Amino acid sequence: MREKIVFALYRHLLLNRDLFAEIEEFDEEESEEKEYAAEILRDISENEGSYIEEISNYLPNWSFERENYVEQALLLAAVSELKLQKTDKAVVLNEAVEIAKKFCDEDSYRYINGVLDKI
């Protein structure tokens, strides 16, 4: 489910798609998973600016906008999960690292883990 959330955020960032429209892409999912994804996307919709600002505080000599869209989406999704506090921090970080290893540049998982660990 987390990968699907990241891809929904990726489409939002890349294509400027409305996050609420992205929720409809989860139709085939179990209702509990869809609701969890919708909660995260709604949270990001309401707090995207403040989350970007907070993430940016932990990107020394770099800016959030310079990250590729997959990394931006992954960071936003993980920060939302951390803020909602419905999943243990260690689980959120581990899942983010695994997704980064799968879809991001070779060493991206290291700094993603570092940023998220500080939040």
Contacts in CASP RR format, 6 or more apart in sequence:
PFRMAT RR
TARGET T0000
AUTHOR 0000-0000-0000
METHOD contacts of the structure
MODEL  1
MREKIVFALYRHLLLNRDLFAEIEEFDEEESEEKEYAAEILRDISENEGS
YIEEISNYLPNWSFERENYVEQALLLAAVSELKLQKTDKAVVLNEAVEIA
KKFCDEDSYRYINGVLDKI
1 29 0 8 1.000
1 33 0 8 1.000
1 36 0 8 1.000
1 37 0 8 1.000
2 77 0 8 1.000
2 95 0 8 1.000
2 96 0 8 1.000
2 99 0 8 1.000
3 99 0 8 1.000
3 102 0 8 1.000
3 103 0 8 1.000
4 25 0 8 1.000
4 26 0 8 1.000
4 29 0 8 1.000
4 37 0 8 1.000
5 37 0 8 1.000
5 40 0 8 1.000
5 41 0 8 1.000
5 77 0 8 1.000
6 70 0 8 1.000
6 73 0 8 1.000
6 74 0 8 1.000
6 77 0 8 1.000
6 99 0 8 1.000
6 103 0 8 1.000
7 73 0 8 1.000
8 19 0 8 1.000
8 22 0 8 1.000
8 23 0 8 1.000
8 25 0 8 1.000
8 26 0 8 1.000
8 37 0 8 1.000
8 41 0 8 1.000
8 73 0 8 1.000
9 19 0 8 1.000
9 22 0 8 1.000
9 41 0 8 1.000
9 44 0 8 1.000
9 72 0 8 1.000
9 73 0 8 1.000
9 74 0 8 1.000
9 76 0 8 1.000
9 77 0 8 1.000
10 69 0 8 1.000
10 70 0 8 1.000
10 73 0 8 1.000
11 17 0 8 1.000
11 22 0 8 1.000
12 18 0 8 1.000
12 19 0 8 1.000
12 22 0 8 1.000
12 73 0 8 1.000
13 69 0 8 1.000
13 72 0 8 1.000
13 73 0 8 1.000
14 69 0 8 1.000
19 41 0 8 1.000
19 42 0 8 1.000
19 44 0 8 1.000
19 45 0 8 1.000
20 41 0 8 1.000
20 42 0 8 1.000
20 45 0 8 1.000
22 41 0 8 1.000
23 34 0 8 1.000
23 37 0 8 1.000
23 38 0 8 1.000
23 41 0 8 1.000
23 42 0 8 1.000
26 33 0 8 1.000
26 34 0 8 1.000
26 37 0 8 1.000
26 38 0 8 1.000
27 34 0 8 1.000
29 37 0 8 1.000
36 86 0 8 1.000
39 84 0 8 1.000
40 77 0 8 1.000
40 80 0 8 1.000
40 81 0 8 1.000
40 84 0 8 1.000
43 80 0 8 1.000
43 83 0 8 1.000
43 84 0 8 1.000
44 51 0 8 1.000
44 76 0 8 1.000
44 77 0 8 1.000
44 80 0 8 1.000
47 80 0 8 1.000
47 83 0 8 1.000
48 76 0 8 1.000
51 76 0 8 1.000
51 79 0 8 1.000
51 80 0 8 1.000
51 83 0 8 1.000
52 64 0 8 1.000
52 76 0 8 1.000
54 79 0 8 1.000
54 119 0 8 1.000
55 64 0 8 1.000
55 75 0 8 1.000
55 76 0 8 1.000
55 79 0 8 1.000
55 115 0 8 1.000
55 119 0 8 1.000
56 63 0 8 1.000
56 64 0 8 1.000
58 114 0 8 1.000
58 115 0 8 1.000
58 118 0 8 1.000
58 119 0 8 1.000
59 67 0 8 1.000
59 115 0 8 1.000
64 72 0 8 1.000
64 75 0 8 1.000
67 75 0 8 1.000
68 104 0 8 1.000
68 105 0 8 1.000
70 103 0 8 1.000
70 104 0 8 1.000
71 100 0 8 1.000
71 104 0 8 1.000
71 105 0 8 1.000
71 108 0 8 1.000
71 112 0 8 1.000
74 96 0 8 1.000
74 99 0 8 1.000
74 100 0 8 1.000
74 103 0 8 1.000
74 104 0 8 1.000
74 112 0 8 1.000
75 96 0 8 1.000
75 112 0 8 1.000
75 115 0 8 1.000
75 116 0 8 1.000
77 96 0 8 1.000
78 92 0 8 1.000
78 93 0 8 1.000
78 95 0 8 1.000
78 96 0 8 1.000
78 112 0 8 1.000
78 116 0 8 1.000
79 116 0 8 1.000
79 119 0 8 1.000
81 87 0 8 1.000
81 92 0 8 1.000
82 89 0 8 1.000
82 92 0 8 1.000
82 116 0 8 1.000
82 119 0 8 1.000
92 116 0 8 1.000
93 113 0 8 1.000
93 116 0 8 1.000
93 117 0 8 1.000
96 109 0 8 1.000
96 112 0 8 1.000
96 113 0 8 1.000
96 116 0 8 1.000
97 109 0 8 1.000
97 112 0 8 1.000
97 113 0 8 1.000
100 108 0 8 1.000
100 109 0 8 1.000
100 112 0 8 1.000
100 113 0 8 1.000
101 109 0 8 1.000
104 112 0 8 1.000
END
